[in-house]
């Protein structure tokens, strides 16, 4: 298994992972050309990449990694992690941990002082996983649809 940056050719596999649960099925549409434009926009933004876990040339896990530069915390940069998924057949094999270790390394290399993420409150397994990696539920996250 290896971790690498996603390419445009990986879009279908990533979207399949994102749509493979109760929440994702309701909000993702595999095959929609909007994903191509979104990938291109990400690729044009420095510090915004999808990382994929690959085994036998198949994408079995992914996460989006974005560096956010800011003024708070004395001008600290932080890394945002989104869209974390591991294929159902490969869970429990430390693939998620490997993806996060790659993200932590990238965050350190980019000078980030913290890594943050949000998770849906209904994802109990994900919450336990993130806590095991050292994340703390220190803030209330809020979203507003536009």
C-alpha positions as CSV (number, residue, x, y, z in Angstrom):
1,X,0.0,0.0,0.0
2,X,1.2,3.5,-0.8
3,X,0.0,7.0,-0.2
4,X,0.2,9.5,-3.1
5,X,-1.4,12.6,-4.4
6,X,-4.5,12.0,-6.5
7,X,-4.6,12.7,-10.2
8,X,-7.6,13.5,-12.4
9,X,-7.8,9.8,-13.2
10,X,-8.6,9.1,-9.6
11,X,-11.8,11.2,-9.5
12,X,-14.2,8.3,-10.1
13,X,-12.6,6.2,-7.4
14,X,-12.6,9.0,-4.9
15,X,-16.2,9.9,-5.6
16,X,-17.1,6.2,-5.2
17,X,-15.6,6.2,-1.8
18,X,-17.3,9.4,-0.8
19,X,-20.7,8.1,-1.9
20,X,-20.3,4.7,-0.2
21,X,-22.3,5.3,3.0
22,X,-25.6,6.6,4.1
23,X,-24.6,10.3,4.2
24,X,-22.6,10.2,0.9
25,X,-25.3,8.4,-1.1
26,X,-27.6,11.4,-0.4
27,X,-25.1,14.0,-1.5
28,X,-22.8,12.6,-4.1
29,X,-23.5,11.8,-7.8
30,X,-20.8,9.6,-9.3
31,X,-20.1,10.5,-12.9
32,X,-21.2,14.1,-12.6
33,X,-18.8,16.4,-14.5
34,X,-18.8,18.9,-11.7
35,X,-16.2,16.8,-10.0
36,X,-13.7,17.4,-12.8
37,X,-14.1,21.2,-12.4
38,X,-13.8,20.9,-8.7
39,X,-10.6,18.8,-9.0
40,X,-9.1,21.4,-11.4
41,X,-9.9,24.2,-9.0
42,X,-8.3,22.3,-6.1
43,X,-5.2,21.6,-8.3
44,X,-4.9,25.3,-9.0
45,X,-4.8,26.2,-5.3
46,X,-1.4,25.6,-3.7
47,X,-1.6,23.4,-0.6
48,X,-5.0,21.8,-1.6
49,X,-4.7,18.1,-2.6
50,X,-6.4,14.8,-2.3
51,X,-4.2,12.1,-1.0
52,X,-5.1,8.5,-1.9
53,X,-4.1,5.2,-0.4
54,X,-3.5,2.7,-3.3
55,X,-3.1,-1.0,-3.2
56,X,-2.6,-3.2,-6.3
57,X,-3.3,0.0,-8.4
58,X,-6.8,0.4,-6.8
59,X,-7.7,3.5,-4.7
60,X,-8.8,2.1,-1.3
61,X,-8.7,5.3,0.8
62,X,-8.6,9.1,0.5
63,X,-8.6,12.4,2.3
64,X,-8.5,16.0,1.2
65,X,-5.6,18.1,2.7
66,X,-5.7,21.9,2.6
67,X,-3.3,24.4,4.1
68,X,-5.1,27.5,5.4
69,X,-2.9,30.5,6.1
70,X,-4.4,33.0,8.6
71,X,-3.7,35.8,11.1
72,X,-5.1,34.2,14.3
73,X,-2.7,32.4,16.6
74,X,0.0,34.8,15.7
75,X,-0.3,34.2,12.0
76,X,-0.3,30.5,12.2
77,X,-1.1,28.2,9.3
78,X,-3.3,25.2,9.9
79,X,-4.2,22.1,7.9
80,X,-7.8,21.2,7.2
81,X,-8.7,17.6,6.5
82,X,-11.9,16.7,4.8
83,X,-13.5,13.8,2.9
84,X,-11.8,11.0,4.8
85,X,-12.8,7.6,3.6
86,X,-11.5,4.0,3.5
87,X,-13.1,1.4,1.4
88,X,-15.3,-0.9,3.5
89,X,-13.3,-4.0,2.5
90,X,-10.1,-2.4,3.8
91,X,-11.2,-0.9,7.2
92,X,-9.3,-2.0,10.3
93,X,-6.0,-2.3,8.4
94,X,-4.5,1.0,9.5
95,X,-5.0,2.6,6.1
96,X,-6.7,5.6,7.7
97,X,-3.8,6.0,10.1
98,X,-1.4,5.9,7.2
99,X,-3.4,8.6,5.4
100,X,-3.3,10.8,8.5
101,X,0.4,10.3,9.1
102,X,1.0,11.5,5.5
103,X,-1.3,14.5,6.2
104,X,0.6,15.2,9.5
105,X,3.9,15.1,7.7
106,X,2.6,17.5,5.0
107,X,1.3,19.8,7.7
108,X,4.6,19.9,9.5
109,X,6.5,20.5,6.2
110,X,4.1,23.4,5.4
111,X,4.8,25.0,8.9
112,X,1.3,24.3,10.2
113,X,0.7,24.5,13.9
114,X,-2.4,22.3,14.0
115,X,-4.5,20.0,12.0
116,X,-8.3,20.4,12.2
117,X,-11.3,18.5,10.8
118,X,-15.0,18.2,11.2
119,X,-17.0,15.0,11.3
120,X,-20.8,14.4,11.2
121,X,-22.1,13.7,14.6
122,X,-23.7,10.5,13.4
123,X,-20.3,9.0,12.5
124,X,-19.6,7.4,15.9
125,X,-16.8,5.1,14.5
126,X,-15.1,8.1,12.8
127,X,-15.2,10.1,16.1
128,X,-13.6,7.2,18.0
129,X,-11.0,6.9,15.2
130,X,-10.1,10.6,15.3
131,X,-9.9,10.6,19.1
132,X,-7.5,7.7,18.9
133,X,-5.3,9.8,16.6
134,X,-5.2,12.5,19.2
135,X,-7.9,14.9,17.9
136,X,-10.0,16.6,20.6
137,X,-13.6,17.9,20.2
138,X,-12.5,21.4,21.4
139,X,-14.9,23.5,19.3
140,X,-18.5,23.5,18.1
141,X,-18.6,23.3,14.3
142,X,-21.4,25.0,12.4
143,X,-22.4,25.0,8.7
144,X,-24.9,26.9,6.7
145,X,-26.1,25.7,3.3
146,X,-26.1,28.4,0.6
